[in-house]
Amino acid sequence: MDSFVEIWESIKELLRSRVTEVAYNVWLSPLEFVSFQSDTITLSISDFKRKIIEDKFSSLIEEACADAFGFPVHVHYVTPDDSAQLKTGFSAEPEASLAAEEETAYTFQNFIIGPSNRFAHAAALNVANNPGKAYNPLFIYGHSGLGKTHLLSAIMHEIKRQRPHEVILYISGEHFTNELIHHLKEHSTSTFHDKYRGCDVLLVDDIQFIANKETTQEEFFHTFEALKNAGKQIVLSSDRPPREMLTLEERLRTRFEGGLIADIQPPTLETRMAIVKKKAEELNVDLSDDVVSFIAENIKKNIRQLEGTVKKIKAYQEVEGARPNIAIAKRAISDIMGDNPPTPVTVENIINEVSRTFNVSPADIRSEKRSANISQARQVAIYIIHEVTNLSLSAIGAEFSNKHYSTMIYSLKEMEHKLATNMTLKATVDDIIKNINE
């Protein structure tokens, strides 16, 4: 993989350290690099998210790019359709072969096995060797950055290697939802059905995203049933086990629990050291044992941050000619993790999480719009802000088009009534509060 691509991955880790986890996952993580020419980096993102990113995060992204490259960088955004025409990467070298892509992909060969992930790895390998026959569905869960995506990708690559004619779909829960919305809008659900119910293997990352979305859950249930009855393999990942997905329909929860559930825990020190060494070998970075130990001892719960630190050291080596040592490792860790304590819950955190849950933009939640779904999301946001922050009612009202405190009181009373009578809504609110506090 090109070294400048690694720099972009380091930039993303730097961005992760400067925003909340919710903001990163919803808005910044989906950004994909397209090209780097002169002093301009081109990134790909959906048209809807592009508008929000340009308004809220553009300066932050430019600062992170400047920190990584060592000089001012302009950022240009395009949609995925445009990027197909523009995508040339960071170098002028010919496009890598499929074999070369496989070498740098997430595969079983480059997955570091330890006590914390051994069971999940064994289950994933079994599924890859016996799709539709071993464990169906396979449900893998664990906190962000522990290797869930790696295992799903490894399953995909192994099945593709052994059975090149199999139809494999690897998507996220958010992608499934957004694609369904598109086909509903275009009155083309039959095309959607043919695509998802006609595949041989379906892998869905972050399946928790579909919770609380009734139409999406309905569609996924029928997709699940069609594939399962046809003996097709289903693999799901989530940040929590099915029993803790409080707003997931019971019929889906029981089906998710009907296969094999495997969790991934934070890696041990020895596993973390092995991960750092493996990543250093992949990037051709010569790290001494004391540097490897220093990184592994200071980053304990997130594999992505371990790898990001090595990428950052690689970037220093490329851009500054810096020789890897403890001082450079400390600087890289600081860039990836930040020196500050966790960001306290803010109004923006809450509104972003409500936005993601109810599929309503943050701008609409703050606006005067009164459609039912927007009003519901706004009331939930107001209630949660009142519950988890110390803001006065007047201060909360100022966040929502300067609404009077009496309007805030009305919204809170309405929500208290709804929560007392609507257990699904209560579970949704509880889930949102749990997410923003994690």
N, C-alpha and C positions, 0 to 999 in steps of 0.2 A: 504494500500500500504506500502511496506517495507520502513523503515526509510532511508536505504542507497540509495534506489531509489530516494527518495526526495533529498538526497545529490547530486545525479547526475543531477537532475533538477536545483539545485542551481549552480552547475558547469556550466551548459549551460547558465544560466543568467549571471554568471561571465564572460563567454566568450563573451556574447553579448555586455557587457560593454567595452570590450577591442578591438573590431574590428568594422568595419563599418557595418551598417545594411544590406547592400547588401552582404558583405562577410559572415555575420552570416546566413542570410536566404538561400544563395546558398550552402555554404559549411559546416557550423557547425550545423545548426538547424536539418538537416536530420540525424545526428548521433544518433544512438539508443544504449542503454546499452544492454549488453548480460550477463556479469557475473563479479564478483569481487572476486578474489581468491588471498590470500597472499597479495602481493603488486602490483598486476597487474589488471587493469580494461580492459575488452574486449568490444569493440564498433563495431557496425555493420554499414556498409556504402557500396554503390555500388562500383564496382571495379574501374570504371573511377574516381570517386571522391576520392577514397582511395589514389590513387597515388598523387593527388594534395594536399590532406590534409597532407599526410606524408611529402611532400616536403615543404609546406608553413606554416602549422599550428601545426605540431606535438609538437614543443617545447612549444608553447602557451598553448596547451591542457594539457600537463604534468604540467606546472606551475599552471594552474587553479586547477587541481586535487590535487596537493600538498598543495595549499592554503586551499582547502576545507577539506582535510583529516588530514592535519597537519604533513604529512610525505611524502617523495618522492614516487611517483606512476609511474609505467611503464604502457604505453598504448599500447594495441594490437588491431589491426584492422582485421575484417573479413567481408566477403560479406554476404548478407542476406541469401543465400543458406547455407553457413557454420553456420550461427548463429542459424538456425533451429535445428542443431545438438547440439550446445553448450549451448543454452540459459537455464540457470538454475537460474538466478536472483542472489541476494546478500545474500540470507539466505538458510538454509537447510530445511526450513519448506515445507510441501507438497504444491503442486500447489493450488492456491485459486480457489474456485468454481465460476461458472458463476455468481451466486447471489452476491458473494463478489466483483467480478469485476464490476458488475453493480453499487454497492454502491460507488465505487471510480471513476466511469466513469463520463464524462460530460453528465449530464441529466438535464431535466427541474426542477427536485426537488432541485438540488444544484446550479441553476442559480439565481443569485441575480438580482432582477428586480428593476429598477429605472427609472426616467424620461428620461434618455438618451437612454434606450434600450427597453422600454415598448412596443412600436409598433412592433419592430422586434421580440420580444419574443412572442407577441400575434399571429403574422403572422406565426411564426415557429410552435407554438403549434397547430394552426388551420390546417396547412399542415400535421402535424404528425397524427392528428385525422381524417383527410379526404384526404389522399394522392390521387393526380390526380384529385381532385374535387374542392379544395379550391382555391389556387393561383398557377398557373402553367405557367411559372416557378416562383419560389420565388427567388428574387435576393437580397442578403444582402451585404451591403458594409460598410466599415469603416476602419480606420487606424489599423495597427498591434496592437494586444494585447488588443482589446476591447471586445472580446467574440464571434466573427463570428464562429470560429471553435467549440466553446462550443455549439452554437445553432445547427450547422449542425450535430454534434455528438448526441445532444439531440433528434433531429428528427429521426436519425437512430435508437437509442435505443428505442424510444417510438413506432415506427412502428414495430420494431422487437418484442417488448413486446406484442403489440396488434395483430400483423399478423405474427406469427413466420415462416410461409412458404413463405413470400414475398422474392424475390431476390433483395437485396439491395447492391448497389455499392457505396462506399465512397472513393473518390480518390482526388488527387490534379491535377491542370492543368498540372504541370510538369510531373506527373506520366502518365497521358493520352498521352502526347507528346512522352515520352520515350518509352512507350509500343507500340505506333503506329510505331515508328521508328524501333523497334525490329521486329514487324510483317511484315513490308515492306521489311526489310532485309532478313527475313526468308521466304518470299513469302507466308505468312499465314494470309492474311488480312481477310479471311472468318472467321477464328477463332476469330479475334478481333471483327468483326461485330456481330457475334453470341453472344459474351459476353456482349457487351455494348448495343446492340439493343434488347436484350432479357431480360433485367432486368426490375423490377417493379418500382424501385426507384433509381435515379442517383443523387448523391450529389457530387459536384465538388468544392473543396476549391481552392482559388487563381486562378480563371478562367482567370484572366488577363494575365497569363503566355502564353496562346495560341495566344495572339495578335501578329501580324507580322509573324506568322508561317502559310504560305499559305496552305500547305498540311494538317496540323493539324486543321486549321479552316474549311477546306473543309470537313474533316472527322467528325468533331464535329457538323457541320451543319446538315449532313445527320443523325447522331446519334440523335440529337435534334429533327429533324423532325419525325423520326421513333417513338421515344418515345412519343412525344406530340400527334401524330395522333392516337397512341394506347391508349391514356388516362393514360399514366404512369407519375409519378411525377418527376420533375426536380427541384433541388435546387442548386443555385450557390452562391459563395461568392467572393468578390473582395475587393481590397484596394481602389477602386474608382467606381463611377457609370458608366454605359455603355457609356454615352455621352462623358466621359473623356477618354475612351479607344480609343485613336486616331488612332491606327493601327488595330483596329478590323473591320472586314468586315461589311458593312452596313446591309447586310441581317441578320447577327448574332446580331448586335446591336438592330435592330428593334424587333427581337424575344426576346431578353433579356428584352427589355422594354415592351413587350406585356403582361407580367404577373404583379406581384406586386414587387415594389422596396422598400426596407426598409433599412434605414441607422442606424448605431449605433454611437453615439457621446461619448466623454469622460465622465466618470461617475461623478456625484456630490459628494461632501464631504460625505454626509450621506451614499450614495451607496458604496463609497470606504471603509468607516468604516465597513459597513455590510459585504463586501467582505473579509476584513482582519479578522473579527471575525469568519466568516464561515470557512475560510481556517484554522484558528487556532484550531477550534473545530475538523475539519477533521484530523489534525495532532496531536491532543491532546497536544497542546501547550497552557499554561495558560498565556495569555497576559492581563495586566491591561489596564484600559480604557485610561490612559495617553499614553501608548505605542501604542495602536491602533490608537489614535488620531494623534500621532506623525508620524506614517507611512502614514496614509491617507492624512495628510496635506503636506507631502513632496513628495509623488508620486501621480500625478494628472491626467495623461493621459494614463496609461497603466496598465490594470488589471493583465497582466502577470507579470509585475514587482512587483505589490502589493503581489501577491501570491508567487513570487520568494523570496521576502524579508522575508515572514513568513517561507518559507522553509529553508532559510539561518539561521534564528534564531533557527529553529529546529535542523539544523546541528550543530550549536554552542552548543546547549544544549546536543546533543548526543555525540559529539566528545570531547568537552572541559568541559562539565558539567556546562556551563555558565547559570546563571539564567536570564531570559528575563527582560531587563530593557531598559531605554532610551538609555544608552550608547551602549548596544548590538544592539538595533534597528538602531542607527545611523551608526554603523559599518556595519551592514547588508545592509542598503540602499546604503552606499558607495561602497560596493562590487558589488551590482547589477547595480547601475547607473553610478558609477565612479565619481571621484572628478573633472575630467577635462572637459573643454568645448567640444562641439561636434567636432569630428575629421574633419579637413578641407578636401575638395575634393582632392584626390591624384590620381596619375597615376594608381595605383592598383585598386582604387575604380572604375575608368572609364573603365579600361580593363575588370574587373570582370562583370560589368553591360553590356558591349557590348558582352562579352562572353555568358552571360545568354540569351540575346536577340537574338543573331544570332546562338546560339547553336554551338559555336566554342570554343575550349579550350583556356584559356589565353596564354598557351605556344605556340599554333599555331599562335595566333595573333601577338605575339612578334617575331615569327620565320621568316625564309626566304621563307616559302612555298608560292606558287603562285596560288593555285587553286582559282576559282572564289569566292566561299563563304568566304574563309579565307582572300583574298585580299580585298573584300568588308568590312568585319568586321575590318580589319586593317586600312583601309582608314577612316572609321567612328571613330575609336578610336583616330587616329591622329588628326582628325578635332576637336573632342570634347575636347581633351587635350589642343589644341591650343586655343579653345574658352573659356574654364573655368579655366585655370591655367595661371600662369605667366612665364612658362618655355619658354626658347628660342627654336628656331627650332633645333639648334644643340643638346640641352638637350633632346628634344623630340626624335630626331633621335637616341640618345644613348639608349633609352628605346626599340627600335626596331632593334636589331642586329646592332647597330652603323651605321644606315643609314645616308648618307650625307645630309646636310641641303637642298641641291638642290632637293633631292628626296622628302623631306618634302614639299617643295614649290609645286612640281608637284602634290603630293597627295592632298594638300589643294585646288589647282585650279580644279582638277578633281572633288572633292567633291562639291565645290561651283557650278560647272556646273550641277552636278547630282541633287543637292538640288533645283536648279532653274527650273528643268524640271520634277522631279520625286516627286510628292506630297506625295506619300506613304513613300518614304525614308525620306523625310523631317519630316513627322509626327513621324517616328520612332526615328530619331535623337532628335527631341524635347522631346519625351517621355523619352528617356534615360537621357537627361540633367535634366529633371524634377525629375526623380527618384534619381539621385545622389545628387541633391541639397536638397532633403527632409530629 
